[in-house]
Amino acid sequence: MSTRAYPEYKDSGDSALGLIPAYWYSSKIKWYIDVFNGFDAKTESGEIPVYGANGVLGHARSATFIGNRVLIGRVGSAGTVNLATSQFCVSDNALVIEIQRSIDCRFLYYWAVSQDFSPDITTTSQPLLTGASVKNYSIGFPEPQEQEKIADFIDHETARIDALVAEQKRLIDLLKEKRQAVISHAVTKGLDPNVPMKDSGVEWLGEVPAHWQICRLKNVSPFITVGIVVNPSNYIADEGLPFIYGGDVSNRGISHGSARNISLEDSEKNLKTQLREGDLLTVRVGDPGVTAVVPKECDGGNCASVMLIRKGHYSSEWLCYLMNSRFVGHQVRLVQYGAAQKQFNIADAIEFVIPKPPSAEQKAIVGNISRQLRGLDELEAQALRSIYLLSERRSALISAAVTGKIDVRDWQPAEKVAENATPLPMAAEERASYRTSQ
């Protein structure tokens, strides 16, 4: 896709808007739209989408509006933009933008997407954007026919970008599956494909290397307990050592830098749950079973709402990989409970079946998994970087098109260009005639 600037520009007379194509109009948006709060729409069984501040909340049986309205988040996810093209309801967390004249709805939608509403979003109890603030934004625009052409261009190009983003997201999902497969195979089958195998006695584990032990988690670790249970918030301090909660734990590690703090004195009052480097923490509530090794930075700190697995005569990294494997994940799902938030009891967790190799083999397994995961992590990082760049390009493309930084009047979809071979651009005299007619 090649783009170019318009032949001539003019000062819009608005510092926020800047230069616009010479024949475009400029105005405060309030002269072309009406803005009002949504209603207290309720979701219920039905087919009509109910929009909130951040998109579709659910569905209803009857519509409040016919389509072609731009919706902007008012409360909560303030400034988020949506386009409703069919019958819909809207909650009072969103603003409804109703066009009064001379603005194509899709053009207005992309204009809203390109705006930074953050300077006008107030934060008292929660983020809030008012309709009065939105009305004071400036817009530059051509005649409706060209607005439609710009919207067609953005529709087409953003669809291409979205497809590329979707491909990268699929790749990330595949890499996560591969990551899980690498871990699960290594910790349950070992590294030697020719080693003699034996029946583990566990239906959903199958065969394991013949020289491995089958034991319980309670027989692997010298001590397993639950983090501080009684009023853990009473120990939160402004400064001190990391105080780790379940939300700080992921299968990539412990986010100790952003964790709560606990004083050394209070941590030592709770020696039973005081952390030591090499211990393991397992999430109990929310995303049960996710496990990470306690790093040096957390030594001496403490924990709450997690299961603490003390370091013993085993490789902490090996047991961590095993805890995050499909094999242990299956056992977690068998004992977890709760509708809103999944969780499990420690009494069940200590009975988890563990296939345990000798210490030297544990270290070899860790080394092999770590090497393979580094390669997968690099590929995932590349995919995430691609998504970031594509998202940046998407935003820049929308902004450039709706503000007249690029001229797309001669643009055609790629398939039409192929059909016509050499599309003819608008002649200079035609452009002049078009501008004069405005």
C-alpha positions, 0 to 999 in steps of 0.5 A: 500500500502506497500513500501520499499527502494531499496537494495543498493544506491550510491552517484549520484555525484550531491549534489542536487540529492543525493543518487540514487539506485545503478544501476540508471543513473544520469545526467543533464536533458539537455543531454536527452531533448530539451526545447523551448518556445511555440508559440503565439497560438490563441484560437478559436472554435475547439477541439485541446487544447491550453495550457498556463502556467497554463493548457488549455486556450481554444481550436483551430482547428489545432494542432501544436504538436502531444502528449507526451510532458511535458509542464512547465509554463514559464511566469505568473504561472511559474513552473506549470507542465502539460502533453500533451498526444494528439494533442495540441497547446501551447502558448508562456507562456509555455515551451515545453519539447521534449524528445531526448532519454531514458526517458519515457514521464510520468516518466519525467512528474512526475520528473518535478512535483517533482521539485522545480523550484522556485529558478530559477523563476525571478520576474521582471514584472511577474514570469519567468522561462527559458528553460536554467534553466530547462536544468540544473536540475539533474535527476536520472533514471533507464532503460525505462521499470522500468521508465514505471513501476514507472509511472504506480505506480504513475498513480494508486496511485495518482488516488486513492488519487485524488478520495479521494480528490474529495470525500472531495471536494464533502463533502465541497460542501454539507456542503456549501449547508447545511449551506445555507439551515440552514440560509435560513430556519431560517431567513424566517420560524423561529425556531418554526415549530408550529407557525401560518403562513401567506402568505408573498405576495411574490411568491418566499418567500411563507409563513412566521410566522404570527407575522413577518413584511414584509418590505423593507431594507430601513425601517430596517436600519436607513441609507444605502449608498455607500462607497467612490466613487470618487477617493478612492485610493487617501485615501489609506495610509501606516498606519492607520485604515482599509479601506475596499473594496469589496474584503475584505468582505466574508460571513465569515467576513471582512479580516481587517488584510490584508485590505488597510489603511486610516488615521483617518483624511481622514476617518473623512473627509468622515463621511458619510461612516465612519465605526461603529462596528455593521454596515454591508457591502455588496459587490456590484461588483464581488460577489454582495450581500455577506455581513459581520458585521463590527467588533470592529477592523474596528471601525472608518475606512472607505469603498469603492466599497461596500454598507454600511448598518448602524446599527439600532434597529435590530440584525446586525448578524440576518440581515447579515444572512438574506442578505446572504440567498437564499432569498435575493440572489434571489433578488440580481440576479433579479437586478444585471447587467454586463457581466464581473463583476456582480453588482447592484445599491443601489437604487434597493438594498434598496427596497429588501423585508425583513421578520422581526421578533421581536428583541428577536426572531432575537437574538434567530435565530442568536443563533440557526444558529450560533450553527448549523454553528459551527458544519458544520464549524468543519466538513468543517475544517476536510475535508480541513485538509484531502485534505491538508494531501492527497495533501502532501501525493500525492507530497511525493509519486511522489517524492519518486517514481521518485527519487528511495526512494521507490522500486516499481518494484514488485508493482501490482495494488490491483486488480491484487494482489487479482487475484494472491493471493501471488505475487512473488517478484524479487529474489535476484539473478535476481536483481543482474543480472538486475543491472549487465546488466546495 
